[in-house]
């Protein structure tokens, strides 16, 4: 399994608006296409105005297939367009991480 770790930084004062827009327009689509959300968080300390979410995939091909299908959905395009029009994001990062052997054994046990 791989995990897509996504970090979004909103414009100051726009975190609640970003979360609300995401919840209504993007969350249902991501659950439909990506399915395996491992966590969705906002920061309370450290770099503020930040959202972190994690999505699990079997491998990079699984991720590519799922995200390509989601990107083809007109509702996803509408979400991206609305977010851009509102100027909510200032930075977006994503990283691919993989569980270590000892953690996988811990979860299995």
C-alpha positions in Angstrom: 0.0 0.0 0.0 1.0 3.6 -0.6 -0.4 6.7 1.0 -0.9 10.0 -0.8 -0.2 12.6 1.9 -1.7 15.9 0.8 -1.1 19.3 2.5 -3.0 22.4 1.5 -2.4 25.9 2.9 -5.3 28.3 2.6 -5.1 32.1 2.5 -5.3 33.6 6.0 -8.9 33.6 7.2 -10.1 31.2 4.5 -9.7 27.8 6.2 -13.3 27.5 7.3 -14.5 28.5 3.8 -12.1 26.0 2.2 -13.3 23.2 4.5 -17.0 24.0 3.9 -16.5 24.1 0.1 -14.6 20.8 0.2 -17.2 19.1 2.4 -20.0 20.0 0.1 -18.4 19.7 -3.4 -15.3 17.5 -3.2 -15.7 15.1 -0.3 -18.6 13.1 -1.9 -16.6 12.8 -5.1 -13.4 11.7 -3.4 -15.2 9.1 -1.4 -16.9 7.8 -4.6 -13.6 7.6 -6.7 -10.8 7.4 -4.2 -12.7 5.5 -1.5 -9.9 4.9 1.1 -9.5 8.1 3.2 -7.1 7.5 6.0 -7.6 10.9 7.7 -8.6 14.5 7.1 -7.3 17.1 9.5 -6.8 20.8 10.1 -3.9 22.1 12.1 -4.3 23.5 15.5 -0.7 24.3 16.2 2.3 24.9 14.0 1.8 26.2 10.5 -1.8 27.5 10.6 -4.4 27.6 7.8 -3.4 24.1 6.9 -5.3 21.0 5.9 -3.8 17.6 5.8 -5.4 14.5 4.3 -4.3 11.0 3.5 -5.5 8.6 0.9 -4.6 4.9 0.7 -4.0 3.1 -2.6 -2.8 -0.4 -3.5 -0.1 1.1 -5.6 0.7 4.1 -7.9 -1.3 2.5 -10.8 -4.4 2.3 -8.5 -4.0 5.9 -7.5 -3.6 7.0 -11.2 -6.7 5.1 -12.3 -8.8 6.5 -9.5 -7.7 10.1 -9.8 -8.1 10.0 -13.6 -11.7 8.8 -13.2 -12.4 11.5 -10.7 -10.8 14.2 -12.9 -13.1 13.2 -15.8 -16.2 13.9 -13.6 -17.6 17.4 -14.5 -18.5 17.9 -10.9 -14.8 17.7 -10.0 -14.0 20.4 -12.5 -16.8 22.5 -11.1 -15.2 22.2 -7.6 -11.7 23.1 -8.8 -13.2 26.1 -10.7 -15.1 27.3 -7.7 -12.1 27.0 -5.4 -9.9 28.9 -7.8 -12.5 31.7 -8.2 -12.6 32.2 -4.4 -8.8 32.3 -4.1 -8.8 29.9 -1.2 -5.4 28.1 -1.6 -1.9 29.6 -1.5 0.1 26.3 -1.5 -0.5 22.7 -2.2 1.8 19.7 -1.6 1.6 16.0 -1.9 3.9 13.2 -0.9 3.8 9.5 -1.4 4.6 7.5 1.7 4.7 3.8 2.4 4.2 2.0 5.8 7.3 0.5 7.3 7.5 -3.3 7.9 7.3 -3.0 11.7 4.2 -0.7 11.4 2.5 -3.2 9.0 3.2 -6.0 11.5 1.8 -3.9 14.4 -1.4 -3.1 12.4 -1.8 -6.8 11.5 -1.3 -7.9 15.1 
